[in-house]
């Protein structure tokens, strides 16, 4: 009887997602779902160092645990494990299939240890959930995959990711001005539309609209090249100057956001901002499509046997032609007309 009670009314839950920026954003749907189902539960979140700014101001979190993967990775991992065990969580929910997060879950000492069946440490979980992608016709969104981990604690209804920019973050939004945001880069080369394609799009955008180029500090050089080569008169390079939440706030007020299959896509989803997402080497059935009410997906019209070439993309096209990036500017600007 006591075990059933704990399942129905956990006091303390830890969510683990130590992967990339977009993965953390999509994982916030679980925070929303758990808070809605359990108003009094303490929710903690473990992520990798560098991503903690995403969860700033989140009113539903008790604390954020940070794993530094770049310095003394293994030593810090066991330090995090010790911290987790001391907390005596009722449930630990692991959203990843990596061995390190699986080890943290299996050895956490939590009453409920939940994760995907493909994790190498799944043998140490009390509940294993099947990880699947679905088909082109009936794909499973990553958010729904993640939510399936806690469906037995909550319900099967979709919840949406959400970020919480502060009032100061929203002050970045230009007033009385039409603008679009373009996030032209990705960690993976084959996920990003080539510069000449972005330049073609920028040339077709209204001349009285401002174009904000978004990105991390490492993307600033690429964005600067686009700024210098663009024929559009109102281009601003913000790469490396805005925080995660400032970028999210800026995207929320845009007439349109143009993104690759990358983290800015999920920033738009978390803000329910209008977005046009370009899928080059990857495909929508992987489950990382936009969730905004006003969203569009653009891909090459060419039928390619090599697409998709992988789940995460590559540093270079394996075939050497990169034809999956043959997306015309006319296809991209259609979304503004439809909006």
Secondary structure, 3 states (H helix, E strand, C coil): CHHHHHHHCCCEEEEECCCCHHHHHHHHHHHHHHHHHCCCCEEEEEEECCCHHHHCCCCCCCEEEEECCCCCHHHHHHHHHHHHHHHCCCEEEECCCCHHHHHHHHCCCCCEEEEECCCCCHHHCCEEECCCCECCCCECCHHHHHHHHHCCCCCCCCCCCCCCCCHHHHCCCCCCCCEEEEECCCCCHHHCCCHHHHHHHHHHCCCCCEEEECCCHHHHHHHHHHHHHCCCCCEEECCCCCCHHHHHHHHHCCCEEEEECCHHHHHHHHHCCCEEEECCCCCHHHCCCCCCCCEEEECCCCCCCCCCCCCCCCCCCCCCCCHHHCCCHHHHHHHHHHC
